[in-house]
Structure formats: structure tokens, C-alpha cells
Amino acid sequence: MNKKKILVTAGGTAIAWHICQIIKQYFCDRVDVYVCDINEDYLVPAVSCANKVYKVPYSSDDKYLSSISNIVENEKIDIIIPLLPEESIIFSSDSDFINELNIATTAPSLITSETLSDKRKMFHFLKSISIPTPRIIEFDNVVNNENYILKPNMGFGSLGIKILKGEEIKNHYGTSISDNYIIQEYCHDDDYDEVTVEVYNDKNDLRIFSRKRVATKSGVCVKAVPANNDLFYPYVQKLVDSIECPIAFNLQFLYNHKQWKLFDCNLRLGAGTALSTAVGFQLTRALIAKLLGDQVDDSYFNVDNTIKSVLRVYQEITIK
């Protein structure tokens, strides 16, 4: 049997490690996995379970695409799993790069990536389909002593997000802020934690697992407890009915003014996906199975309802 060859980007991240571990545990006889990272292989944990680790330039480098292309051609890669926010666009399913190399990708189409990675476009799109989302505040309407969420206009996840007073925004950024950032209303409620919803999306088979982000470090959830799926399923259903979404992705919700608001759409597996796996929602396993053309078994989503919390601890890995 010819093995499928999968390339995982951002190989030094926790989610890349998780993907490689899942492949090693369930698909090692059918999949060879390669990873790429900006570091030398001995600084990438996945080197202990991947077939090979490639050092590549930063994704912003002009040589990044050519380096990925060389890996794909040399190793005869079948599937790429992009994990960096900007890669959802450059490796989108209908991009020239993907079409020219004739490989599969877990990223969605370009229109989806552009709509949901551009925060202004995402705001207007979610409003158009009646999904609550934090309001965008224009610079001239910022009040000095009020809190706001400042986030990069492009990208996914918590990277670069800040909570600032209006006065700080005015003093440090000025009127040109709208070129690179958006200002949103500060959504906070002492009785409600932020919720991440992991999504498996396959035609008429839509499954979700919701978890409260009890504690985070550097934007990554390290302590979580299960949340009520029924609260979020209608929002997810409306989203996937309105725009093409990838097979596996996650959404982030905040509670404000007595309603849940969709704060971010992460069109890929996230750093906290392993937390959901630990509870029994095996999103990564389901994704790999789907990419291989397997039947995705119901048992992949058997959540253990006796689990009260899932906690992330760290493991020391030695590389020789």
C-alpha cells in the first residue's frame, strides 16, 4: 500500500506536535508525516515522531513559497495542513499554488479565508447573517476611560490582541490605527468565560464540542471545562450554511449584553484542539481519517461527560 504523505507547517507548535502524535498513534501504517519550521530540526519537538523536519524561512519571506514547493515536489506530498493564520489564504483550496502542485489542503477557499480573516469583512458578514459579534468602534468614537479590544485587522486567534483604555489607543496609535487594527467593544462578564467551539464540518454531518477557556497563557488555553453545546450549535449551523467552511476549525465566543457573540473564526486546527481530544472529541483524528477517505466513526466524538476539566501540562523532550 502506498502511504499518503502529509506536510504540516509551523512544525514547532503544540498543535503540530498533536497532529503528529495522532498520526503516529492511529495512522502510522498509512501516513508519512513531514513538518516544516523556521528552526533547525533539533529544536522542533515533532522531529521525534515525524519522518523528516525541514527548516524553512518565515512565511512572510519571499522564498517561503518556493521552499514549500521544493518540499512538496521532493517528497511527493499529497496533503498540506497549514497552521499559520496567513497560510489559510496562500494555501487556500482554490489558490494557484495548490492547483499547480496538484495537492490537497485543509484550508478553505480563498473567498472564505479573505472574508473571515479580514476582521472588518468578518464583522459585516456575520451581521448580514444575523450572528451576534462585537461592535466595531471607529477611532473618533473612542472614549478615554472605557476599555476596548484592539486586534490586528488581518489574522486569526488571539495573536496581537490587546485590551486597552481609549486614552491609551489615542496616545499610542492615533488616527492611522484603522490601517492595521480594528477597535471593538470590550466584551466581558464576570459570570461567563470565553468559549471555544471545536467544529467537525462534513456536508450534513456537523458536530461540535464547546469548552470554557478557564485559563490561558500567551493566548493558548491551558485550563478548560466543557460547556453547553446547545447554546452554540445554532450559530455554527448558520455559519456553515452561509459560507464554505473547512472540515475542521474552531470558533471563539464572548458573552456581552446578555448574549453570546462570535469573536473570531479560526479556519484551522488550534492550539487547544488537543484539550478537546482529551475529553473524547477527536477532531484531529476525524480530519485525518476524512483526508484518507475513511469512514469517520461516531466513536471519534464520544465525549466523556464525567470529565470536569482538562488541564494542559508540559512534557520534557530530549532530541539526539
N, C-alpha and C positions, 0 to 999 in steps of 0.2 A: 504494500500500500504506500502510495506517495503521500508524504506528510505535507500538510499545509504549513506555509511559512508566514509568520506574523511579525510585523515590526511595531514596537511600542516606542513612542517618543517620550521625552522627559524621563529617561530611564532611572534617574536618581531619586525620583519622588516616591512617596509612600504608596500612591495608587499604582505606579508601575511595578513596584515590589509585589503588591497584592495581585495584580494581573498575572505576573509570572508565577506566583505561588499557586494560583488557581489552575493555570495551565499545567504546571508540574504535577499537581495532585490528581487532576481529572482527565487531562488530555495529552499527557506526555508521549503516548504511543502514536499520536496522530498529528501533533503540532510541534514544530520547531519555532522557538521564540527568540527574536533578536531585539535588542534595545539600543537606543542611541541617547547620548547625553553630552553635555558640554565638558564633563570631567573625564579624566583617564579612567580606564575600566576598574582599577583597584580602589577607586573612590565611589563606585556605584554598587550598592548592595545587591542589585539584581544579577551581577556577574556570577553570583554563586548558584543561580538556577537558570540563567539564560544560555542559549547556545553561543552567543557572542555579543559583546558590547562594543559599539562604535563611538568614538569621540567625534562630535560634530560642532560646527560654530553655533553661536547664538541664533535663534530663529529670526532675529532682525538683521542678521548678516546677509549680504548679497550672495554669499556662497552656500547658504543653508540649503536651498532647494537642490542645488547640484550635488551636494553631499548626500542628501536623502535619495536622490535619483541614482547615484552610484551604488548605494547600499541595496536598493530595490533591484537593480539590474544584476549586480554581482551575486546576490544571494537568492535571486529569483523569488522575491517576496510576493505573496498572494494578497495579503491584507495589511493595511496600516491602521493602527489605533492611535490617533493623535490626542495628546493630553494637554497641550498648551492652549490657552484661550484663542490666540491669533491663528492657530492651526485649523480651527473649525472653518475658516474662510479659505486658506491656501490649500487645504486638503479636502475641501467640500466635495460632495459626491458627483457634482457636475463640473468640477474645475478642469481646466486644460491639463494640469499636471496629472491628475488621476486618470483622465481619459487617455492621455498619451502613453502612460505606463501600463494601462490596462490592468489596474489592481482595484480591489475593493477597499472601502474606507468606512469607518464608523461615524464619520462626520455627516451632517445632513446636507441639504442642497445649499447653494450659495445664497438664495433669497432668504432662507430660514436663518442662516448664520448672520447675514447682514442685518436682518430685521431684529433679531434678539440679542446681538452683540452691541449694536448701537443703542445706547440707553434712551435717547430721545425717540428713536423709531420704536423701540420696545414699549415705551410709555404710551405712545399714540396707538400702537397696535392693540395692546391689552385693553385700553379704553374703548376701542372700536368693537371689541368682542365682549365687553361688559365684565372683564375680570378686574377686580379692585387692585390698584397698585399705588404706591406712594406718589403724591403730587410732586411735580417739578416746580421749584421756586425760582423765578428769574432774579437776577442779581439786584435789580432796582427795588425788589420787594423784600429783601433780606432785612430782618430786624436784629439789631445789635445783640440783645441779651437772650435771644432764642437759640436753641440747638438745631442744627441741620445735619443731614447726611451729605457728605461730599464724596463723589465717586468718579473715577475716570469715565469719560463718555463712551469709550470702547472697552470691551472685555467682559469676562465672566467672573463670578465668585467674589471673594472678599478682598482680593488683592488691590491695595491702594485706597481702600475706603477709609474715610475719617469722619469722626463726629466732632463738629466744631461750632463754636458760637458765631453768630452773624458778624460780630465785630472782628473776629479772627479772619473770617473769609474776606472781609473788606480790606483789612490791613495787609494781609499776606498775598492775596491773589488779584484783587482789583477787577475792573470791568472785563478784562480779557479772559476771565476764567471760563466762559462758555465755549472757548475754542477747544478746551481739553477736558473739562469736567462738567458734570451737572450737579445742581443743588436740589436735594429732595427734602421733603418734610421729615422730621425726626419721628420715627415710629417706635414707640416704647410703651410697654405696660408691665408693671412690676409682677403681675399675676400670670404673665404669659412669656415663655421663652420662644426664641426664634425656632422655627420648624423647617427641617429639610425633608423633602419628599423625594424618595428614590422611585424612578419610573421605569417599568418594562413596557414597551410600546410596540406591539406586533399586530398590525391590522385590527382585528376585532378582539384581540387578547390584550387588555390593558390591566396592568397590576401595579399597585403602589405600596410603598412602606413609608410611614411617616415617623420621624423621630425628633424629639425636642433636643436642641443644642444647649445642654446644661452648662458646659464649659468649653471654651475654645482657646487655642494657642496659635498665634500667627495666622488667624483666620481659619484654622482647621479644628473641627470638632474633636474633643478628646473625652468628653463625657456626654452620654446621651441616654434618654429614656424613650420608650415607644409612645407615640401619640395616636390620636384617633383618626384612622384613615377616612372615615365617613365625612369628616369636615372638609377634606381636601380633594376627594375623588371628583366631585363635580367641576372644580376648577381645572383639574388635569384633563378630564374628558373634553371640556370645552376647548382647551388649548390644542390638543392633538386633532380635534375635529376641524380646527380653523387654520392650521398651518402644518406642513410636513415636519415631523419631529423624528429624531434618531431613535434607534431601538432602545438604547439605554442612556438615560440622562437624569438630572435632578433639578429640583426647583426649591427656592427658599422663600419662606413666608414670614412676615412680621404682623403682629397684632396692633391695631391702632383704630381709635374711634369705633370700637365695638365691632370690628370686622377684620378678617384675615386679608392681608394684601400681599400679592405676589411681588416679591422684591427683586428676584433675579432668576434667570433661566440659564443653567449650566448645561450646555449641549454635549456632555461627555460624562464618563465616569469621574467621580470626585474623590478627594482625599478621604472623605468619610464613608465611602461605599463599603469598605471593609467592616465598618461598625454594623451596617445592616446585614451583611453576610453572617456575622457572628450571631445575630438573632435568628437567622434562618431564611432571610430574604436574599437569595443567592443571585443577585443581579449580574455579577461578572460571569458566573458560570453559565447563566442563561444566555448572555450575549455571545460567549464563545461557542456554545452549542448551536445557536442560531446561525452564526457565521460559517459553521461547518456543515450546515444543512441538516442538523439533527432535530428530532422532535424535542421540544422544550417541555420537560416533565413537570407536572404540577408539584412534585415534591421539592422542586427548586425554590418554591415560595412558601414552604411550611414554616411559618413564624412560630417560635416557641413563646406562647403567651404567658408562661410562668416567669419569664425573664423580666426583672425590674429595671435593669440598667445594663449598658455596655460601656466599658471603660477602656481607653487606649493606654497601653504602657509601651515601653521601648525595649528593644532587643539589641544586644551587642552582637555584631557580626564581624568575624575576622576574615580577611582576604589574603590569600597567599599567592 
